[in-house]
């Protein structure tokens, strides 16, 4: 008598899988393939069961290659089962044959789990700080076999499979084991090697198959427009940056010189055919250039994988993967190490505020609003048509915090500049009344985002003492750069957007009108020490119809260059760390475009070359003179000398540092030459003119003070009289 639901006499075999279960395996609908596939105890022996589509016969082998049994065809095509000559459970291999040949495959269902109960505990608690070692794809040796451990968080999925070129993208072949307590699916896939392309095939809670998803924790991705994740080998780089990291771990970054060169890696330089530089090619030219120019740090626009070039990297689909545009991840490690070995730090733009809704990305990852809020009033960015992370979900917060830690650990980056912080802090950001949901107290503050930012900063600074975090925050949110224990957000620095807006507004005016807007340059000193500020002249100021910095300046050609030279001198003498977007150091005329390299041929023009020389000299003065940097963030480092001469549009101040010679900075923002102009000085004696933006070597008219001035006492004050060149900034130091 046939047993119901089987295809053979149960008394003969005793282990045949019922038809309904066999069909579920063959269709990828089985709720728990690990319960039936692989090696199992049965009566007085053991049986093996495998699903190998395309095979005609299957022999069972141990990992050492010893034959231990022959499997028979099961209830459906591709299903094989039979007794094996083994007394205990162990990993298996199969030798399969068909009319075209033979091949061997490891059995993923004969291996135990890789994750353990302590992983579950810390993941559930939201305190796991090494998720990047647990989730994603990791080549490992497990139970004696080499392969890759895959793990992904998809708590609401009915089924998750890893698919790739190693299993013909067949979602039935590597259905993953669900760790129900934490919603993580995992599988060890023997024989898979670094370089394999893969995605996750997910059946949502409604039974619908989703578009194939890239791995949120992937450390490498395919080159666009392809979107698969790539199994990355462990980063095998012998770091030589110990001295650099040790230095930054011991100093107060607020009192160190920081002149940051902001770079979009896809358009700094390109090959003649328009193709991208690799990380190694970029390092060979960019690092020496920054050293020669005196920049202390390179800040890259986001390097994480992103599908769309015009997003500049700010809409990322692979937060853990350096973009494939520039080669393998190891190349980025070599760039960072090379920069460190010559004393140049590397800062990354980091985007935890939002993510794009591309089908292969995080959007509705397991068929539900998982990484994002379900309600568009909380989960959708109207400005960028992107999704907003759900900062109230501990798994999402862990994903982001771990990403910050990952870049610091794996690639030794010196800092993270966090993009769009204002959009995270306010629930009504860019929203009209009725388009946002108040917090639990009825307010507009995103309390969950605040907690996330504080937790991220605490984790980063606790584990990587040499790192800095920098907030791009455009509002007056209090204590952005104050420690968390003092009620702050915990950032090291904040971009001074007010400085950028006010000074560019002033500089764009015709000099004849500047006297009516004098406060644009003095107002910033009322709050200059309320935060630890970076002064940014960033990429945002030279795109989308805004023109380059040079074309913002008024007047004829000579005046445009003179205005920009004077402006740079003003900024480098002003309290705060410095940031300049690439190309502006030689006064690129055209707007920046991510689609082409900078206009390096400008340097054939002496005016542009002179601007480059000026920025180089300003950087070297700034880094070598402590008075210009050691009290950038503290009020005792600044002293107004002339703040109210609006009629002449002249500003003068002194910069101080304990035990160091002061520096006096004087800017004349009119095209008039002021002779015998009186300036009160911090101390008497001879003062050397160490910088003059009107010098002929920079393209100026050569007006100045013959290298030095002397002071005298007048009405109880120490003063000097000097010549102020047209549209120029001077710097003086005691003789």
PECOR-V665588 format. One record per pair of residues at least 6 apart in sequence whose ideal C-beta (glycine too) atoms are under 7 Angstrom apart, sorted by the first residue. I is the first residue (numbers start at 0). J is the second residue. If there is no record, write none. Layout:
BEGIN
i & j
I & J
I & J
END
This chain:
BEGIN
i & j
1 & 8
2 & 9
4 & 17
4 & 18
4 & 19
5 & 15
5 & 17
5 & 18
5 & 74
6 & 15
6 & 18
6 & 74
7 & 15
9 & 15
13 & 42
14 & 41
14 & 46
14 & 80
15 & 73
15 & 74
15 & 80
16 & 35
16 & 48
16 & 73
16 & 74
16 & 78
16 & 80
18 & 74
20 & 29
20 & 35
21 & 73
21 & 74
21 & 75
21 & 78
22 & 75
23 & 29
24 & 32
24 & 35
24 & 50
24 & 78
25 & 50
25 & 75
25 & 77
25 & 78
25 & 171
27 & 158
27 & 160
27 & 170
27 & 171
27 & 174
32 & 108
32 & 174
33 & 108
33 & 176
35 & 48
36 & 48
36 & 49
36 & 50
36 & 108
37 & 48
37 & 106
37 & 108
37 & 109
38 & 45
38 & 47
38 & 88
38 & 91
38 & 109
39 & 45
39 & 46
44 & 82
45 & 83
45 & 85
46 & 80
46 & 81
46 & 82
46 & 83
47 & 59
47 & 68
47 & 70
47 & 81
47 & 83
47 & 91
48 & 80
49 & 57
49 & 70
49 & 79
49 & 93
49 & 106
50 & 77
50 & 78
50 & 171
51 & 57
51 & 77
51 & 79
51 & 93
51 & 95
51 & 104
52 & 77
52 & 169
53 & 97
54 & 77
54 & 79
54 & 95
54 & 96
54 & 97
55 & 96
55 & 97
55 & 98
56 & 96
57 & 70
57 & 79
57 & 93
57 & 95
58 & 66
58 & 69
58 & 93
58 & 94
59 & 67
59 & 68
59 & 70
59 & 83
59 & 91
59 & 93
60 & 66
60 & 67
60 & 91
60 & 92
60 & 93
60 & 94
61 & 67
61 & 89
61 & 91
62 & 90
62 & 92
62 & 143
62 & 144
67 & 83
67 & 84
67 & 85
68 & 81
68 & 82
68 & 83
68 & 84
69 & 81
70 & 79
70 & 80
70 & 81
71 & 79
71 & 80
71 & 81
72 & 79
73 & 79
73 & 80
90 & 106
90 & 109
90 & 110
90 & 142
90 & 143
90 & 144
91 & 106
91 & 109
92 & 103
92 & 104
92 & 105
92 & 106
93 & 103
93 & 104
93 & 106
94 & 101
94 & 103
95 & 101
95 & 102
95 & 104
104 & 190
105 & 144
105 & 146
105 & 189
105 & 190
107 & 173
107 & 186
107 & 187
107 & 188
107 & 189
110 & 141
110 & 142
110 & 187
111 & 142
112 & 176
112 & 185
113 & 141
113 & 148
113 & 185
113 & 187
114 & 133
114 & 150
114 & 178
114 & 183
114 & 185
118 & 127
118 & 133
119 & 178
119 & 180
119 & 181
121 & 127
122 & 181
122 & 183
123 & 180
123 & 181
125 & 393
125 & 396
125 & 397
127 & 397
128 & 401
128 & 404
128 & 458
130 & 397
130 & 401
131 & 216
131 & 319
131 & 401
131 & 405
133 & 150
134 & 150
134 & 151
134 & 152
134 & 216
135 & 150
135 & 214
135 & 216
135 & 217
135 & 218
135 & 319
136 & 147
136 & 149
136 & 197
136 & 214
136 & 217
136 & 228
136 & 230
137 & 147
137 & 148
138 & 147
138 & 193
138 & 230
138 & 232
138 & 233
139 & 148
141 & 148
141 & 187
144 & 189
146 & 187
146 & 188
146 & 189
146 & 190
146 & 191
147 & 188
147 & 191
147 & 230
148 & 185
148 & 187
149 & 161
149 & 175
149 & 185
149 & 186
149 & 188
150 & 183
150 & 184
150 & 185
151 & 159
151 & 183
151 & 184
151 & 199
151 & 214
152 & 182
152 & 183
152 & 394
153 & 159
153 & 182
153 & 184
153 & 201
153 & 364
153 & 365
154 & 182
154 & 365
155 & 204
155 & 365
155 & 366
155 & 367
156 & 201
156 & 202
156 & 203
156 & 365
156 & 366
157 & 202
157 & 203
157 & 204
157 & 206
158 & 174
158 & 202
159 & 175
159 & 184
159 & 199
159 & 201
160 & 170
160 & 173
160 & 174
160 & 175
160 & 200
161 & 173
161 & 175
161 & 186
161 & 188
161 & 197
161 & 199
162 & 168
162 & 169
162 & 170
162 & 197
162 & 198
162 & 200
162 & 211
163 & 195
163 & 196
163 & 197
164 & 195
164 & 196
165 & 188
165 & 191
165 & 195
166 & 172
166 & 173
170 & 200
173 & 186
173 & 188
175 & 184
175 & 185
175 & 186
176 & 184
176 & 185
176 & 186
177 & 184
178 & 185
191 & 230
193 & 230
193 & 231
193 & 232
194 & 229
194 & 230
195 & 230
196 & 221
196 & 227
196 & 229
197 & 227
197 & 228
197 & 230
198 & 211
198 & 212
198 & 213
198 & 227
198 & 228
199 & 211
199 & 212
199 & 214
200 & 208
200 & 211
201 & 209
201 & 212
201 & 365
201 & 366
202 & 208
203 & 209
203 & 365
203 & 366
204 & 366
204 & 367
205 & 366
207 & 366
209 & 366
210 & 358
210 & 359
211 & 359
212 & 359
212 & 364
213 & 220
213 & 226
213 & 227
213 & 228
213 & 316
213 & 317
213 & 359
213 & 360
214 & 228
215 & 361
215 & 398
216 & 319
217 & 228
217 & 229
217 & 317
217 & 319
217 & 320
218 & 231
218 & 319
218 & 320
218 & 328
219 & 229
219 & 231
219 & 320
219 & 328
220 & 228
220 & 229
220 & 304
220 & 317
220 & 320
220 & 323
221 & 227
221 & 229
221 & 323
222 & 323
222 & 324
223 & 306
226 & 306
226 & 359
231 & 328
234 & 328
234 & 329
234 & 332
234 & 409
236 & 329
236 & 332
236 & 333
236 & 336
238 & 336
238 & 411
239 & 336
239 & 340
240 & 336
240 & 339
240 & 340
240 & 411
243 & 339
243 & 340
243 & 342
244 & 411
244 & 465
247 & 413
247 & 465
248 & 464
248 & 465
252 & 467
252 & 491
253 & 531
253 & 631
253 & 632
254 & 629
255 & 628
256 & 295
256 & 621
256 & 622
256 & 628
257 & 295
257 & 296
257 & 576
258 & 293
258 & 294
258 & 295
258 & 577
258 & 618
258 & 621
258 & 622
259 & 294
259 & 296
259 & 298
259 & 346
259 & 576
259 & 577
259 & 578
260 & 289
260 & 294
260 & 297
260 & 579
260 & 581
261 & 298
261 & 537
261 & 538
261 & 578
261 & 579
261 & 580
261 & 581
262 & 285
262 & 297
262 & 298
262 & 299
262 & 581
263 & 300
263 & 311
263 & 538
263 & 581
263 & 593
264 & 281
264 & 299
264 & 302
264 & 325
265 & 275
265 & 308
265 & 324
265 & 593
266 & 592
266 & 593
266 & 595
266 & 596
266 & 597
267 & 281
267 & 285
267 & 581
267 & 596
267 & 597
268 & 276
268 & 284
268 & 596
269 & 275
269 & 276
269 & 595
269 & 596
270 & 276
275 & 324
275 & 325
276 & 325
277 & 325
277 & 326
277 & 330
278 & 325
278 & 326
278 & 330
278 & 331
278 & 333
278 & 334
279 & 330
279 & 333
281 & 325
281 & 334
282 & 333
282 & 334
282 & 337
285 & 297
286 & 337
286 & 338
286 & 341
286 & 343
289 & 297
289 & 343
290 & 341
290 & 343
291 & 615
292 & 584
292 & 614
292 & 615
292 & 618
293 & 615
293 & 618
293 & 619
293 & 622
294 & 343
294 & 618
295 & 343
295 & 344
295 & 622
296 & 343
296 & 344
296 & 345
296 & 346
296 & 413
297 & 338
297 & 343
297 & 345
298 & 346
298 & 348
298 & 416
298 & 578
299 & 347
299 & 348
300 & 311
300 & 312
300 & 348
300 & 538
301 & 312
301 & 313
301 & 315
301 & 348
301 & 350
302 & 312
302 & 321
302 & 322
302 & 331
302 & 347
303 & 312
303 & 315
303 & 317
303 & 318
303 & 320
303 & 322
304 & 315
304 & 316
304 & 317
304 & 320
304 & 322
304 & 323
305 & 312
305 & 314
305 & 315
305 & 316
305 & 322
306 & 316
306 & 357
307 & 314
308 & 593
309 & 593
311 & 593
313 & 350
313 & 418
314 & 354
314 & 355
314 & 385
315 & 350
315 & 354
316 & 355
316 & 357
316 & 359
316 & 360
318 & 402
319 & 402
319 & 405
321 & 328
321 & 331
331 & 410
332 & 410
335 & 345
335 & 410
335 & 411
335 & 412
338 & 345
339 & 411
344 & 413
344 & 414
345 & 412
345 & 413
346 & 412
346 & 413
346 & 414
346 & 415
346 & 416
347 & 406
347 & 412
347 & 415
348 & 416
348 & 418
349 & 403
349 & 415
349 & 416
349 & 417
349 & 418
350 & 418
351 & 388
351 & 399
351 & 417
352 & 418
352 & 419
352 & 422
352 & 423
353 & 380
353 & 383
353 & 385
353 & 386
353 & 387
354 & 360
354 & 361
354 & 385
354 & 386
354 & 388
355 & 385
356 & 362
356 & 385
356 & 386
361 & 370
362 & 371
362 & 386
364 & 370
368 & 378
370 & 388
370 & 389
370 & 395
371 & 378
371 & 386
371 & 387
371 & 388
371 & 389
372 & 378
372 & 387
372 & 389
374 & 436
376 & 434
376 & 435
376 & 436
377 & 387
377 & 436
378 & 386
378 & 387
378 & 389
379 & 386
379 & 387
380 & 387
380 & 422
381 & 429
381 & 430
382 & 429
388 & 395
388 & 399
389 & 395
390 & 396
390 & 447
390 & 448
390 & 451
391 & 447
396 & 451
396 & 454
399 & 451
399 & 455
400 & 454
400 & 455
400 & 458
403 & 415
403 & 455
403 & 459
404 & 458
404 & 459
404 & 462
406 & 412
406 & 415
407 & 459
407 & 463
407 & 466
413 & 465
413 & 466
413 & 467
414 & 466
414 & 467
414 & 468
414 & 469
415 & 468
416 & 469
416 & 471
417 & 468
417 & 469
417 & 470
417 & 471
418 & 471
419 & 471
420 & 470
420 & 471
420 & 472
421 & 428
421 & 472
421 & 473
421 & 474
422 & 428
423 & 445
423 & 448
424 & 444
424 & 445
424 & 448
424 & 449
424 & 476
425 & 443
425 & 444
425 & 445
426 & 435
426 & 436
426 & 437
426 & 438
426 & 443
426 & 445
427 & 435
427 & 443
437 & 443
438 & 444
438 & 445
438 & 446
449 & 488
452 & 488
452 & 489
453 & 483
453 & 488
453 & 489
456 & 468
456 & 483
456 & 488
456 & 489
456 & 490
457 & 483
457 & 489
459 & 466
459 & 468
460 & 466
467 & 491
467 & 492
468 & 490
468 & 491
469 & 490
469 & 491
469 & 492
469 & 494
469 & 533
470 & 479
470 & 488
470 & 490
470 & 493
470 & 494
471 & 494
472 & 479
472 & 493
472 & 494
473 & 496
478 & 485
478 & 486
478 & 487
478 & 488
479 & 487
479 & 488
479 & 490
479 & 493
479 & 530
480 & 487
480 & 490
480 & 491
480 & 492
480 & 493
480 & 530
480 & 531
481 & 487
482 & 489
483 & 489
491 & 531
492 & 531
492 & 532
492 & 533
492 & 576
493 & 530
493 & 531
493 & 532
494 & 533
494 & 535
495 & 532
495 & 533
495 & 534
495 & 535
495 & 575
497 & 523
498 & 523
498 & 534
498 & 575
499 & 535
499 & 536
499 & 540
501 & 519
501 & 522
501 & 523
502 & 519
502 & 520
503 & 540
503 & 551
504 & 519
505 & 513
505 & 516
505 & 519
505 & 520
506 & 551
506 & 552
506 & 562
506 & 566
507 & 551
507 & 553
508 & 516
508 & 553
509 & 553
510 & 553
510 & 648
510 & 668
510 & 669
510 & 670
513 & 648
513 & 668
514 & 645
514 & 646
514 & 648
517 & 645
517 & 648
520 & 650
521 & 642
524 & 637
527 & 574
527 & 575
528 & 632
528 & 633
528 & 634
531 & 632
532 & 575
532 & 632
533 & 575
533 & 576
533 & 578
534 & 570
534 & 573
534 & 575
534 & 576
534 & 577
534 & 578
535 & 578
536 & 548
536 & 578
536 & 579
536 & 580
536 & 583
537 & 578
537 & 580
538 & 580
538 & 591
540 & 548
541 & 547
541 & 548
541 & 580
541 & 583
541 & 590
541 & 591
542 & 590
542 & 591
546 & 590
547 & 583
547 & 587
547 & 588
547 & 589
547 & 590
548 & 563
548 & 583
548 & 586
549 & 559
549 & 563
549 & 586
549 & 588
550 & 588
552 & 559
552 & 562
552 & 563
553 & 562
554 & 562
558 & 670
558 & 726
560 & 586
560 & 606
560 & 610
560 & 698
561 & 693
561 & 699
561 & 725
561 & 726
561 & 727
562 & 726
563 & 586
563 & 610
564 & 610
564 & 613
564 & 692
564 & 697
564 & 699
565 & 666
565 & 668
565 & 692
565 & 726
565 & 727
565 & 728
567 & 613
567 & 614
567 & 617
568 & 617
568 & 666
568 & 690
568 & 692
568 & 728
569 & 666
569 & 728
570 & 577
571 & 577
571 & 617
571 & 621
572 & 627
572 & 654
572 & 664
572 & 728
572 & 730
574 & 631
574 & 636
574 & 637
575 & 631
576 & 631
577 & 621
581 & 597
582 & 591
582 & 597
584 & 611
584 & 614
585 & 601
585 & 602
585 & 607
585 & 610
585 & 611
586 & 607
586 & 610
587 & 597
587 & 598
587 & 601
588 & 598
588 & 601
589 & 598
601 & 607
602 & 608
602 & 611
605 & 698
606 & 698
609 & 696
609 & 697
609 & 698
610 & 697
612 & 696
612 & 697
613 & 692
613 & 697
616 & 690
620 & 627
620 & 689
620 & 690
620 & 730
621 & 627
621 & 628
622 & 628
624 & 662
625 & 656
625 & 659
626 & 654
626 & 655
626 & 656
626 & 659
626 & 660
626 & 661
626 & 662
627 & 654
627 & 662
629 & 636
629 & 656
630 & 636
630 & 655
630 & 656
635 & 655
636 & 654
636 & 655
636 & 656
637 & 652
637 & 654
638 & 652
638 & 653
638 & 655
638 & 681
639 & 652
640 & 651
640 & 652
640 & 653
640 & 663
640 & 678
640 & 679
641 & 649
641 & 650
641 & 651
641 & 678
642 & 650
647 & 669
647 & 673
648 & 667
648 & 668
648 & 669
649 & 666
649 & 667
649 & 723
650 & 666
651 & 663
651 & 664
651 & 665
651 & 678
652 & 664
653 & 661
653 & 662
653 & 663
653 & 681
654 & 661
654 & 662
654 & 664
655 & 661
660 & 732
660 & 733
661 & 681
662 & 730
662 & 732
663 & 680
663 & 686
663 & 730
663 & 731
664 & 728
664 & 730
665 & 678
665 & 723
665 & 728
665 & 729
666 & 728
667 & 673
667 & 723
667 & 724
667 & 725
667 & 726
667 & 727
668 & 726
670 & 725
670 & 726
671 & 725
672 & 702
672 & 722
672 & 723
672 & 724
672 & 725
673 & 723
674 & 722
675 & 720
676 & 720
676 & 721
676 & 723
677 & 718
677 & 720
678 & 718
678 & 719
678 & 721
679 & 716
679 & 717
679 & 718
680 & 686
680 & 710
680 & 717
680 & 718
680 & 719
682 & 717
682 & 733
683 & 710
683 & 717
684 & 710
684 & 733
684 & 734
685 & 707
685 & 709
685 & 734
686 & 707
686 & 708
686 & 719
686 & 731
686 & 732
686 & 733
686 & 734
687 & 706
687 & 707
687 & 731
687 & 732
687 & 734
688 & 703
688 & 704
688 & 706
688 & 707
688 & 729
688 & 731
689 & 730
689 & 731
689 & 732
690 & 729
690 & 730
691 & 703
691 & 724
691 & 727
691 & 729
692 & 699
692 & 727
692 & 728
693 & 699
693 & 700
693 & 701
693 & 702
693 & 703
693 & 724
693 & 725
693 & 727
694 & 701
695 & 701
699 & 724
699 & 727
700 & 724
700 & 725
702 & 722
702 & 724
702 & 725
703 & 722
703 & 724
704 & 721
704 & 722
707 & 734
708 & 719
708 & 721
708 & 731
709 & 719
710 & 717
710 & 718
710 & 719
711 & 718
END
